[in-house]
Amino acid sequence: MLVTNPFSDLRSWTRGHVEQVSRGWWALLLMGLVSLVAGGIIIANDWTISDLAVFISVLLIIEGVFTLVGSPIDGSARTWSIVAGLVEIGTGIAIWVWPGQTLLVVAFFIGWLLLFRGIMATAGSIAARHLMPYWGWILALGIVEVLVAFYLLSRPALTLVAAVLAIGLVAMFYGVMEIVLAFEVKHLPRRFDELTLGVGNGRTSQSRERASA
């Protein structure tokens, strides 16, 4: 999960925060590849409801573990990663052990998880739009997740084919976004230095202009 804190104050970002976020780029890349491949597998196979539920459960548990050990990509406290990771793991376990798995049960859990993730991503990206260079990517992902969540939650007559396509496509889209963001995060320290240098030069120029006046 792309974890952001919608209440974070990014004006307090330091070089240390940026380096901490950047160090996790490889985990973001790995999870992007996993999501991309998993989405393709979901779409390409002819599933029974029970097999689909087990596959999605395993995928969510794996993603949850990576989220637990990762850091929010906006540099906020790891508490948000822990909460988000536990939500994913809990959702995966719930789908796995739910008695009498049905398509509506799978769609219900996935829908609410996507709604939670989408709201977190949307709110966090907007809050960080002035300082996080990749906020637009996260905003787009959050909006897509919210739309798919409403689709899954608002269709009581949902078919297996429609559910497979919705879940598979959003997993692939999520994976692509994670891969793109992984390289954005990797180069974040360089961008931070450029931004800091630009602000410093601007202040120096203003000071010189005031002194000459």
Secondary structure by P-SEA (a helix, b strand, c coil): ccccccccccccccaaaaaaaaaaaaaaaaaaaaaaaaaaaaaaccccaaaaaaaaaaaaaaaaaaaaaccccccccaaaaaaaaaaaaaaaaaaaacccccaaaaaaaaaaaaaaaaaaaaaaaaaacccccaaaaaaaaaaaaaaaaaaaaacccccaaaaaaaaaaaaaaaaaaaaaaaaaaaaaaaaaaaaaaaaaaaaaaaaaaaaac
